[in-house]
């Protein structure tokens, strides 16, 4: 367990932020640098068939020592961290949580407040890994990486424990929706897999959002404001009008569980030209299609009002993996058995997001999602209980045991 935590503390200090605006793959060179560090680690602990390709996918094998094993099981985590907040100079700290608020940064008065994050009360008496309030932590998904590594090291150190062939892959660019773009399912060679990329302890997910991204450009007509009457079309104001056409109650900050949403994630604008990026999410396929149609309807209204000033392109990112995974119920049963063996409540919940597994399921690799143990991903209030990491590692071990 000490090695798992030591690795985690070391890995989160390696900056691997992905970049949605990059034209390279992976999107940042730091991910390749981290993959090379992981590759060396895999070699040192004794895994086989270790391969780091030019796209940044790192694969390896724990060979079978059980001639009766038939299934090849895969485990997948991603190396990048979200561009939503800085992952430079991550300064993780371990605390003994005794309840109440946690001062992350006294100098800047950054406090993780119990009233805002009441679930933290579940971890009174446990050790938590927290940030210093100036960066995200990176448990999404470096916790998944170290949990997989720790599970495999258990079998390498206990060669008499019987198991089948295990394949692992650490992927780039998951946080920007490209983690499966160049994933070679045939090369990976698993019958099914699990992404270790979920949230709090106990979560297990076979459902995720259907997802699309809308890129919007608004072309205005900038005229000197002194002579602008009946001439100017301010692209900033037109873009704002478009934003306000979407229901307030269908934004992420007002939705939960199976409720979908529209979310504007980027805006750059001047009076002459503005650009926006919006993501569209819904678990239900019909509602998802309806949301895309509504978005196009709003765009059409703007163009009729102002004269073809708005251009929009909607691209599907991934789909709900539920229908694929349910056809392979043995994958769910195997995980549930491992949760029960480790006295972890099996909480089958929908992911309000996506994982590499969502797309991989449609590429022929059924791939539900297991928790890492972390909370408040993508921000300065991210934390992870050490006991939850241990449970995730132990569940991976028992899935391998079968």
Number of C-alpha atoms within 10 A of each C-alpha: 13 7 11 21 19 11 18 21 23 13 22 25 16 17 20 28 26 26 20 16 8 10 9 11 20 24 23 19 15 17 26 24 15 17 22 15 12 19 19 11 13 21 13 9 13 13 19 14 13 19 14 18 11 10 16 26 23 24 22 21 20 20 16 15 14 13 10 10 13 12 13 19 19 23 22 23 30 27 34 31 30 23 17 15 16 20 25 16 14 23 18 22 14 16 13 13 18 13 14 14 17 17 16 19 14 11 7 11 10 16 16 22 14 14 11 9 13 11 11 21 15 9 18 13 11 15 17 22 21 23 25 21 23 20 20 31 36 34 31 30 27 26 33 30 27 24 28 26 20 22 20 24 18 14 17 16 10 10 10 10 13 16 24 20 19 20 25 25 25 26 25 34 27 22 24 18 18 22 26 21 15 14 20 12 15 11 8 17 14 20 17 21 24 25 27 31 27 26 23 19 23 22 21 26 25 23 26 27 28 25 22 21 21 20 15 19 21 27 21 22 14 16 15 9 9 6 9 12 10 6 12 16 21 21 24 21 16 21 26 14 13 18 17 10 13 16 10 13 11 15 17 16 10 11 13 12 10 16 17 24 22 23 19 15 11 11 15 12 16 15 19 16 21 22 20 19 18 18 19 25 29 25 24 17 15 9 15 20 15 13 19 19 12 13 19 17 12 15 20 17 14 20 15 11 10 12 10 14 21 24 15 17 11 17 14 13 19 24 24 26 26 20 14 19 23 15 10 13 10 11 19 19 12 15 23 19 16 22 24 12 12 13 12 17 13 17 15 16 15 20 21 20 16 26 27 28 28 30 24 23 22 17 14 14 23 26 32 31 31 26 25 34 27 27 21 17 21 21 21 24 23 21 25 29 24 19 16 23 25 18 21 26 26 21 26 23 21 18 19 23 14 15
